[in-house]
Amino acid sequence: MSIQLTNTLTRRKEPFVTIEPGKVKMYVCGPTVYNYIHIGNSRPAIVFDTLRRYLKYRGYEVTFVQNITDVDDKLIRVANEEGTTVKEVADRFTDAFNEDLRSLNVLPPDIQPRVMQTIPEIITFVEGLIEKGFAYESEGDVYFRTGRFSEYGKLSHQPLDDLQAGARVEINEKKEHPLDFALWKAAKPGEVAWSSPWGEGRPGWHIECSAMALKFLGEEIDIHAGGTDLVFPHHENEIAQSECFTGKVFARYWLHNGMLNINNEKMSKSLGNFLLARDLVQKFGGQLIRFFMLLGHYRNPINFSDDLLEQASNGLERIKTAYNNLSYRLDLARDEEPNGQAEEQARIIGELRERFITEMDDDLNTANAITVLFDVVKEANLYMRQENVGKTEIQAYKDLLVELTGVLGLILEQEEDLLDSEIDALIEERTEARRARNFARSDEIRDLLAAKGIVLEDTPQGVRWRRK
């Protein structure tokens, strides 16, 4: 069976066929780095990291690009509030984003382009759209003509007239059509800006991803992914501008993960349920957060609550306990298989691996794949209950657990604990970093300690710590 993926563009589950045999060009939208990421942002990071790992497991060579939006209204606002530059804000929160992903065992992208580093390519892209008649300049702004792209709305499956009727579009006399979107924005006083044929300004949001994908992956890519909140207008606009610029299909497969709710409510600051990923990692550990995210199918919405997290914790501990028991029994097992079950156990292990692959091939069904992991645990425990077991079979069960959990980005080996003196030294270094306003290093130390199961509590009397 081949890998099947549900394509948002066609609303169908389709066989995965790459443009170039054996190679995957994959682009996933990254964050706007004006703050720390919230727990909802971690879901696409984990989901599409898992897809990337699985494609590599199945023998594909994957080039993975994830952008950083480091120029935006929100970044400009934060920079003004802090009395610093947009670049300094972006650098700080890009480092924090990458640190958060490491704590969730998300592999770094092969390429992580930033808007500020891609300005020439963006300007060239916009110039090309103007030359082809798909864009126009208006008082220093440049807009894309949505009406010129006959397939506009094909990703969100809404015709242009319906989009216009249902959209809450701000009235802008500079536009020829209410749904035309900005490719380039004229600079306001005091804003970060670059020189362009249309005057000082900066890119619009949507154009950056098209320009970066073209620069690093070429005119056609295999997979473009992100959260369902990006389907319209971001990804819809990417398709329009990219396909008008190149005359080719931009991406073969569009994949979108469902949203995350907190205690059955949409996450928002006004409801007081806005949770930062790093705070939850510090409290529960990155491995548990990752495991929880994979317990549901990526396309479905998921609900986050302490009760559900506790259930996930029990499941993860069950897998880790089996791994530790296998490690213990390996030292006691015999070199030969004394019960004459070698062939039977090899058959069971082979079938479990094939079942895991079948579930993952079916639209990255991590929920069912984890069910297979529990069956691996069950079969391994049944075998270990016998008085005489073979070393080869115990090793095979252990290797299978490591292999399959590795595909999901889960780590079974227990890291060595830090000594109390090492913890105290790191806390002192963190305190000094905070005094020096080196928040990046302060956060790095906190995340390191959290990954080791050390919980910090800032009190009026100083920092206290405890082991989970």
Steps between C-alpha positions, in 0.01 A plus 500: 500500500623849416479803725160671479455867597182708523544796267312815605506607136296201378337405832601143428745247633754449223803277434817694573697539177797736501610729218844338502509131596634443849524871588258723690497880495303610807412851621333569835396849607690622805415756769490877514768547764365780720440282809545147634293236320181374664409134534284512185807602296677186614245269334599565134864496605460151653263364233708596199825408672347154541403493131853600409643224721263244352582593141869456579422169673328387178813581301433850365759775489319798654590868464307681774461878493329702774497877484524763770285814467727765650330808353138567597273755670520304827879500498506873430262561793708292743823669387345843556369400844842368605697783340702256294520389135281257309806285431588475869145389583502251214841358593395448861175322423647299211752360748216432745294327230788272404565422866133412554508266201813328632323439830222325301761296308405669174784473249637835377402586141753445225448864407347774720474813284400838640321788330780749565740267317268455199409860407669498154319181398168637626543822300585299188189286554275805533655661192425184304134502604466865395661428161256213441202718590412316820598785735488878507659786690281747689654789699807299598309179576487206261191276484424166336200490266300205631251535215773421246555153646203291386567226758509731802319321784588147386679411826225627730241371247320832473445700180616860491146642527430297816829603655421864435147468641615325817818693564533783746727704277627836617407775253813616322469748216846402375368159389330419172309214669421440869673157500821622337781446749824683575825375351697807609412764761616861490694588816339704774713752692750326729440151360773265384513523120693412186544680169291368213377614156185622678678694774600413856298215642486138611345173377143394561452180697402255226775578249784389727411128494463493122836671452676275753351180359608604151851590614572186701275230350429612144185578304313183603503333841359175631350598837388833645366479854373694800199544727144521367496868596740562209279354225339838436630751431871413540532177304231602253699813422825307476349277232367797304821702492732199449303342217454833325875569528624158380206369297542166682325312781651637822458200733369149433378430854357750747484361855335673795479401866191563713490761773562450872244599766560546871241324719259501202539874442692691237828625640507876552656750737156640587391160636818466703585166337791618286777247567860540390668185371811555713297531819331166432831338408645621828202363691444168318806437281533523123462128440157486663379805303620338178340164583171673585496683166541172311217319680243657266489507121678812379206624291254491791469768768636391837416607853769575755429449869681379811285186512580406142866576559496269801358220283772564244762490774382155609524375143847639445622354829365162395719506190805622692451236768493227236821636353669504843379146572637381167835659582502324838402160359760529225775461758335183635394339172680206343694520176283224351118481489423227756124479441510433128307821425758685292312461173164589658636810673670614178164467321319702769763775494488518119121526501506777761742702289284456189187603692675818618601583143147431373350744753759770429455452124130575552518880515753507784264333746716538810206416728473147357877471476524561876243224549746272320770619742285383790466164326880483476508558876236231554683238293835586656352467851342165414833369378690635801262325743648169398774357715748441220529758224751552222734796475438539125123528548524743793739716297263487202206627709717775647629599156145509363386734778796732437441489123129581510512758778789665316275548197261686732783705650469339844804427716491196728843511659512673837755779510740513792384723782688819577679521832364750753820704467459515121142621539604771748775618264258523206246691710769747604602546137133556408466763774808686370370479143169655607682782679696565181172488300636206303156341482593260224760330723266515800225324303749249361606398852139475617413276205807284560398446861139433398617235256684335789184500713601798717216740585598859590292723727583871515417626852567828685770311691671382181476207261394166639518174307365151526513180301183375335 
